[in-house]
Amino acid sequence: MEREDQLYPPVKALLQSQGYEVKGEVGAADVMARRGQEDPVIVELKLRFSLSLFHQAVTRQLVTDLVYIAVPRPKGRQARRMLKDNLALCRRLALGLITVLPDGRCEVHCDPGPYVARKSKKRQQRLLREFERLRGDPNAGGATRHGIVTAYRQDALRCAAYLAEAGATKGSEVAKATEVARATAVMAANHYGWFERVATGIYQLTEAGSTGLKHWAYSWEGTSGD
């Protein structure tokens, strides 16, 4: 679909099938429908999801609680994620969501109504663990994922810093000296290529590890270096 007015006939047919009288472009509303003395239904039509679409729909909630947005069903690689994310936003804002298929059929994904978010205790605990394990405040809020200092990276950096001074060392000694309880596991996993096992349970720093220490000079102490 290339024009918003192409969305109107399918949406009108959907509402008429439910007993509504439907009219287009009533005041600021793209579509308005009435069924007897019930509150009116308003539908905002757009060719794609956008912030302005949600702004318009929220403004229509000053007139009625029964507000929908209607867009062509998303296509492409990100279509499923796009639909999922915008459906969640519609529910948060108490908006209904309709998508129109190329053959003219409509799918109603949700109706307007109160929404109560379900908290994920598992996600909360994961985030709290990461918060507690991070030393200091090594990241600037709003930074991109590239270059983010995680608690795991800080542990690896502390191990690397110790090996840089002490040379090849047994994992248990590194753990005791750095207070990184999982030091042996971190060095064995070697996600960053910083460690080399030279004997059973004994590790030394690689050239990549020395470079990593320079690149992340402030991070293992918990500061951003700003």
BAKOL-565448 format. One record per residue (C-alpha): x, y, z. Coordinates in steps of 0.2 Angstrom, whole numbers, plus 5000, padded with zeros to 4 digits. Each point is the difference from the previous one (the first is absolute). Layout:
<rs>
   xx   yy   zz
    X    Y    Z
...
</rs>
This chain:
<rs>
   xx   yy   zz
 5000 5000 5000
 5007 5017 4995
 4986 5012 5007
 4992 5001 5016
 4983 5001 4992
 5002 4983 4994
 4999 4994 5018
 4983 5008 5002
 4989 4987 4990
 5006 4985 5010
 4999 5009 5017
 4983 5006 4996
 4994 4983 4994
 5007 4993 5017
 4990 5012 5010
 4984 4998 4990
 5001 4982 5002
 4998 5003 5019
 4985 5011 4998
 5008 5017 4999
 4996 5015 4989
 5017 5006 4994
 5005 5017 4993
 5017 5006 4994
 5009 5016 5004
 4989 5006 5014
 5008 5015 5007
 5018 4995 5005
 4996 4982 5000
 5004 4989 4985
 4986 4988 5003
 4985 5001 5012
 4987 4987 5004
 4984 5000 5010
 4989 4986 5006
 4984 5006 5008
 5004 5010 5015
 5016 4992 5004
 5016 5010 5001
 5008 5004 4983
 5014 4990 4993
 5014 5010 4992
 5014 4992 4988
 5016 5009 4995
 5007 4994 4983
 5018 5000 4996
 5011 4991 4988
 5013 4995 5013
 5002 5001 5019
 5007 5017 5006
 5001 5011 5015
 4988 5012 4992
 4987 4987 4998
 5001 4996 5018
 4999 5018 5004
 4984 5002 4990
 4992 4985 5007
 5003 5005 5018
 4993 5017 4996
 4984 4991 4993
 4998 4992 5018
 4994 5018 5005
 4985 4996 4990
 4997 4981 5004
 5009 4986 5008
 4997 4989 4984
 5014 5005 4989
 5009 4989 4988
 5015 5002 4989
 5000 4991 4983
 5015 4997 4989
 5005 4988 4986
 5006 4984 5007
 5019 5002 5001
 5011 4990 4988
 5018 4995 4999
 5013 4993 5012
 4996 5011 5015
 4981 4998 4998
 4996 4989 5014
 5011 5010 5012
 4992 5016 4994
 4983 4994 5003
 5004 4992 5017
 5008 5016 5006
 4986 5012 4994
 4986 4988 5006
 5008 5001 5017
 5000 5019 4999
 4982 5001 4995
 4995 4989 5015
 5010 5012 5011
 4991 5015 4993
 4983 4991 5001
 4999 5001 4981
 4993 4987 4988
 5010 4994 4985
 4994 4995 4983
 5011 4994 4985
 4994 4999 4983
 5006 4986 4988
 5004 5002 4982
 4984 4991 4995
 4989 5012 5010
 4997 4989 5016
 5002 5008 5017
 5008 4993 5015
 4996 5007 5017
 5014 4997 5012
 4994 5008 5015
 4985 5011 5005
 5001 5016 5011
 5000 4997 5018
 5009 5001 5017
 5017 4992 5000
 5010 4993 5015
 5018 4996 4997
 5006 4983 5006
 5017 5002 5009
 5013 4987 4996
 5008 4996 5017
 5014 4990 4990
 5005 5015 4989
 5000 5011 5016
 5011 4989 5009
 5012 4998 4985
 5001 5019 4999
 5003 5002 5019
 5014 4987 5000
 5009 5010 4986
 4997 5016 5009
 5008 4993 5016
 5014 4991 4991
 5006 5016 4990
 5014 5009 5009
 4996 5019 5001
 4992 5008 4985
 5010 4996 4984
 4988 5004 4987
 4992 5016 4994
 4981 4998 5000
 4993 5000 4983
 5016 4993 4992
 4998 4987 4986
 5003 4982 5003
 5017 5001 4992
 5013 5002 5013
 4988 4997 5015
 5009 4995 5016
 4991 4985 5007
 5004 4992 5017
 5007 4985 4991
 5012 5011 4990
 5005 5008 5016
 5004 4983 5008
 5010 4996 4985
 5010 5016 5001
 5004 4998 5018
 5007 4983 4996
 5010 5007 4985
 5007 5014 5011
 5006 4988 5013
 5008 4988 4987
 5008 5016 4992
 5010 5002 5017
 5002 4983 5006
 5002 4990 4984
 4993 4982 4998
 4990 4996 5016
 4988 4986 5006
 4982 5005 4998
 4996 4998 5019
 5014 5012 5004
 4993 5013 4987
 4983 4998 5008
 5006 5003 5018
 5011 5015 4995
 4987 5008 4989
 4984 4995 5010
 4993 4994 4984
 4993 4983 5005
 4997 4994 4983
 5018 5004 4994
 5004 4983 4994
 4984 4998 4990
 5003 5017 4992
 5017 4996 4995
 4996 4983 4994
 4985 5006 4989
 5012 5014 4993
 4986 5009 4991
 5011 5015 4996
 5016 4990 4995
 5009 5008 5015
 5006 4984 5009
 5010 4985 4996
 5001 4984 5010
 5018 4995 5002
 4997 4985 5012
 4986 4992 5009
 4991 5014 5009
 5014 5013 4996
 4997 5015 4988
 5010 5014 4993
 4996 5016 4991
 5000 5000 4981
 5005 5015 4989
 4981 5003 4997
 4998 5001 5019
 5013 5013 5001
 4992 5010 4986
 4983 4998 5009
 5007 5007 5016
 5006 5016 4991
 4983 5002 4991
 4990 4997 5016
 5012 5009 5011
 4987 5008 5012
 4986 4987 4998
 5006 4987 5012
 5001 5012 5014
 4982 5006 4997
 5003 5017 4992
 4997 5006 4982
 5016 5010 5000
 4990 5016 4996
</rs>
